[in-house]
Amino acid sequence: MENCHLQLLRDRFATRSISTTPFPEEIVADLMEAIRLTPSCSNNQPWRYLFLQSPEALRIGHQALTGGNLKWVPRAPLLVVGYDRRSDDCLPKDGRAYYQFDLGMATMNLLLAATQHGLVARPMAGFDPQIIKQGFHMDEADEPLVLVAIGYPSEDEDHLPDYAKGMSKKPRQRKTVEEIIKRL
């Protein structure tokens, strides 16, 4: 019997071919709730997110894009900026930046919630954090770490850079369990 969580992970994919079709506000609320329910070190909940939906907010988000992301991301009806700050960490004594792990868990919950709704949620590092910080008047301590483009998948690939065309049709490649996990 298949675990529904494993099936959701198998269904998740991050195509760059995203439809411009907006999605209902109820879905946006579910995405926000998925983030809110994420566990964190000492329950500090250090993550913060900007949900960019208005034309002005999306324009600023698009200005921050770099490389090939400039061609496909502007189609997404929702961009989400994940950020945090070191001062919100649970402050492990050995100095680990655990707050970034917490942000990663919250972002994964966002991705899985989007998948549950039949959406593509593609996280990326290809953006300029300083443009985000300046454009949204963020505090100096805020650290934008991830930008996620979210929308319905699209069969149309005309807007994609050449290297990305057809990629969504290829099987997803993952390392084997033996390559990444050592059982002791």
N, C-alpha and C positions, 0 to 999 in steps of 0.2 A: 504494500500500500504506500503510495507516494505521499510524502509530507507536503502539506500545502505551502509551507514556507520555502522548501526546496523548489517546488514548482514555480513559485513567484520569482525566485532567483534565476531559474532557468528561463523564464519568460522575459526577464529584464534585458533590454538591449538599448544601445546608445547610438542609434543611427543619427546621421547629420541631416537626413531628409525629413524635415519637420513641416507640417502643414501650418498655414497662417490662421486656420480656423480657431477662434477663441473657444474656451471651455467654460462650463458653468461655475459660478461663484461657490457653489457647494463643494466642488472639487478643490478649489483653492483653499477653502476652509479645512478640508480633510488633509491637505498637504501641510498646512500650518499645524494642525493637531498632531500629525505624525512627528513633526519636529519637537513639539512641546512635550510629548510623552517619552522622549529618549532618556535613558539613564545617564548619569554622569558621576564623576568622582566627587564624593562628599555632597552630592546633590547640588553642586554649584551651578549647573546649567549655564556654562560659560558662552555658549553659542549665541550669535545674533544673526538675523537674516533680514535682508531687504528684498521684498517682492516687488519687482519692477514691472508694472503693467500700464501705467499712464504713458502717453506718447513722449512726454518730457523725460520721464525716468528711463524709458527704453532708449531714448536718444543718447542719454549720458552713458548707459550701459553699452551701447553700440560703439561709442567713441573709445571705450576702453579696450575693445577687442584687438587682438593681434593676429597676424598670419592668415591662414586659411579660414579662420573663424569669421572673418569679416564678410565672407561670401554666404554663409548659410545661417548663422545665428540670428540675423535681423528678421528672419521669418517667424521665429518663435514668439508666440503671444505672451509668454511669461519668461522673464529672466530672474533668477534668484542668486543673490550674492550672500555667501556664507562668510562670516567674519567672527573674530573673537579678540580677546585681549589677555595678555599674560596676567594682569592683576586679578582677573576673574578665575584663575586656576585654583585647584585645590592645593597647590604648592607642595608637591612631594619634596621631602628633605634632600633628596639626591639631585634636585634641579631639573628633573624631566619636565618637558612641556606637555603635560597631560591634557591641557585644555584643547590642544589641537586634535588629540585622539577623540575627545568628546565631540568636537565639531564634526569630525569624520563620521562618528556613529549617527549623529543627528542628520547629516547629509544622506547617509545610507537609508535611514528611515524615510526621508523625503523621496529618494529614488524608488524605493519599494512601494510607497503609497501611490506615486505617479504610475508605476507599472500596474498596480491593482486597478487603476482607472483607465487602462489602455493607452496611457501617454508614454511618450519618450521623455526621459530626463537625462540629458547628457552633461555630466560635469566636465569642467575644463580648467586648465591652468593658463590658457592662452589669452590673458588679459592683463592690463596694466593696473595694479592695485592703487597706484597714486591717483590715476584719473577717477577711479571709483571714490576714493577718499575725498578728493577735492570736489567732485561733482555732487556728492551727497553730504558735504560739510561734516565729515566724520571726525572724531577725535584723533589726535596723533597716535594714541595707544591702540586704536582699532587696527586689526590686521586682516584685511580681506584675503581669504585663502582659496576660495573656490567660486566659480561662476557656473550656474546650471541653467541650460536652455531647456524649456519644457513646452511640449505641444503634442498634438496628435501626430502619429507617423504619416508620412506622405510617400506615394509611389513616384512622384515627380522628383527627378534628380537634376533638372536643368540648371538649378541654382548652385549646385555643388562644384567645388574645385575638381579638376580632372582626377586627382589621386583618390578622391572619396567616392566617385561614381561606382556603383556596383558593390561597394563594401558591405552594405546591409544585407546583401543576398548571400554573402559568404558565411560559412559556419563560424561561430565564435570559437576562438582558440583559447584554451586554458591549460596551464601546466597540470600534470598528473598529481594526484594526492601524494605519491611517493616523492615527487620533486619538491614539495613545499611543506610536508609534515613529517616529522621524525617521531615515531612511536617508541617510547622507552619503557 
